[in-house]
Amino acid sequence: MHAFDVLGDPVRRRILELLADGEHSSGAVSAVIGEEFGISQPAVSQHLRVLRDNGFAVVRPEGARRLYAVRPEALRDVDVWLERFRRFWAPPLAALETEVARGKRRRRMASQDETNEERDTP
């Protein structure tokens, strides 16, 4: 299965978002995903299996629990594939960053001007 076939499913993307915050038990993942998507625990387990079988997640047993975590190597492959497309959003993001910095600078200068005016007022 191609990485984007795996990641094309919103349930699997959400599971990866959860796992990106750290290891989660299958029960914890099932509880969140079940509530958000209205799917059963066996259905969540199938999504976890797809992620595991395709290298996006790893599982380790801890007693009776199974703890899942992101396997970053699979995401690096996606990142490499996306590299050729970054030129479409990198310049606009850089321009946005510049505008945000300008806005912060203007607000800071305006605040300093107000402070200076308050000091100068008798």
N, C-alpha and C positions, 0 to 999 in steps of 0.2 A: 504494500500500500504506500502510495506517495505521501510525503509529509503533509501536503496541503489537503489531501483526502482526509487525513486524520484530523487536521486542524480546522477543516471546513465545517465541522459539526460544532454548534454553539455549546452543547453540553460538555464536550471534551475541552473546548477552549476555556470554559469556566472552571472545570476541574484543574486545568493547568494553572489558572490564576490563583486558585486556592493553594495549590502545592507550591507555587512560587513564594508564598509566605513562610514556607517551612513544611516539615513532615506532618502528614495528617493520617489518622487511622481511616480505614475504609468506612467505618461506621460514621465518623465525623463528616467525611466527604458525602456519603449517602444522605445524611440528614440535611445538609445545606442544599445539595443538588435536588433532592426530593422535594424540598420546600419551594425552591426557586422554579423548578421545571415541572413539578408534579409527576415525576416518574418514580417507579418502584426501586427498591434496593437492588433487586437482580438486574434491572436495566442499568443502574449506575455501575454495578460490578462489571457489566459487559463493556461499558465505556472505559473503565479503569483497565480492563484487560487489553482493549485495543491500544490504549496509551502505552501500556507495559510491553506488549508484543511488538510494537513499532518503535520502541526505544525512547519514548518521551517521558516515561516514568519508570522508577525502580521501586521494588517492594522489598521490605525486610520484615521477617516475623519477629514479634516481640510477645512471647507467651501465646495467648490465643488471638492476639490482635495482629493485623497486617498494617504496617506503616508504609505509606506511599510518599515519594518525593520526586521532584523534577529531575530528569537526567539532562543536564545542560548540553551535552554533545549533540543531541538531536536538534536542539534549537539553534546551535551554531550552524548547522547545515542550512537551515531556513534563512539565517542571517546572511550567509554567503550567497544564497540564491537572490535575496532581496537587494544585495549590493548594487546590481546593475540598475535598479530602479530608484535608488536614493537621490539621484540627480534631479528627480522630479519634485522632491519635497525638501531637500536639504537647503537650497537657496531661499525658498520662501520662509523656512523656519529660521534661517540666519537673519533674514530681513525682519522677521517678527521679533527676534531677540534684540536686535538693534533698536527697534521702536519701543519695546518695553523698557530698555535701558534709558532711552531718551526721556520717556515719560517719568521714570523714577527720578532722573536727574532734574527735570523741570519741577517736580513736586518738592524735591529736597531744596532746590534753590528758592522756590516760592516760600517754603517754610522758613528758611534762613532769613529771607527778606522780611517776613512778618515778625520774626524774633528781633531782628535789628530795628525795625520800626517801633516795636514796643519798648525797646531799651531807650530809643531816642526821644520818646514821648515823655514830656515832664509830668 
